[in-house]
Amino acid sequence: MSSVQSALRLLFLSTPVGPLGSGLGGGVELTLMNLSQELQRRGHQLQVVAPAGSVLGDIPLAQMAGKLQPTAHTQGRQTPTTLPDTAVLANMWDYARQVQDEYDLIVNFAYDWLPFYLMPFFRRPVAQFVSMGSLSVAMDAAICQAAERFPGRIGVYTQAQANTFACATRCRVLGSAVDLSLYEFCAQPQDYLVWMGRISPEKGLEDAIAAAQRSQKRLKILGKLEDPHYWEQIQPACQTAPIDYLGFLTTAQLQTVLRQGQALLMTPRWIEAFGNVAIEALACGVPVIAYQRGGPAEIVQSGKTGWLVPPDSVDGLVKAIAQIAQLDRAACRQQAETAYSLAALGDRFEQWFHDILQSD
Ligand code: UDP
């Protein structure tokens, strides 16, 4: 057996902004679940450490008490690092310190300063999966110092995301995946569009609503209501537009709505690190209409599996909506199968872990 294939003992530390399954962690929750399932299926031994109340199927889970971290995207660029008293993040890392000798490798999925700071204090190697682009001066410094001091240990979703950091060339692009068996292909859509994600200003939901309004198309909105103040602000547009807000759905529920949509609209204002919702749509055969920047621009094959439109252009969205019929739903599912399978994700992460352990 080559060392890539030999069973590893892995300790994964989840995001401390919310329990797994709450939706507060955004796409990294799905990535962590998919990756854990695939690695466990391959015979690796793993445990996930996460805030109390987390749900993660049959993956061994150590649940930690403590106060949740604020999400990085709600803090300003200059905001210093914060840790609440009795922070769950601190408890998670204290636990990791105590059990570290039972593992070959520790992998952090939290976009927080503390796990980067702690890297040199651990006997076991700590790898970092960074789930968002540059958001703060403090995190930029922590990530790039770690990249310098521990070459090869920083993983990211996409090149566009890596490019937001000064240490872009030291980041390893790992992508994401979907469990294709959970998303059913739908060849004949109903007459509506879908928008899916955390309802928070950086996701630009108001543009999708404006585009649906101008196109006179129904828009089904699915996702965690993360920022109630923002939701209030966009209510005037919601009153007149043909929209339905369906709340935060499980993967099984969301794919029944998503797969019958004519297209998924992705309208982020920020540089989206990846956009798991894009590959969930493709897995159902649903084309993706997205702004041409960040992760979606690396995923969507414009003219084939969706349309990439000028960033922040509602006109661009409206034009693309009028051209949905030119896209091939079978090609969407095909792209998900070839580029975003769990097997492909498992291969990339296994190779990354192997390289870290070889050089340690
Ligand atoms: N999602 C969900 N239920 C919903 C809407 C969205 O579980 O009703 C999940 C979706 O499956 C995806 C995540 O929310 O995994 C959003 O992740 P994405 O990578 O698109 O954006 P992020 O939140 O990480 O910025």
Residues whose N, C-alpha, C, O or C-beta is under 5 A from the ligand:
A	BS01	UDP	G25 G26 G27 V28 L30 M196 G197 R198 L222 G223 K224 G247 F248 L249 T250 L254 G275 N276 V277
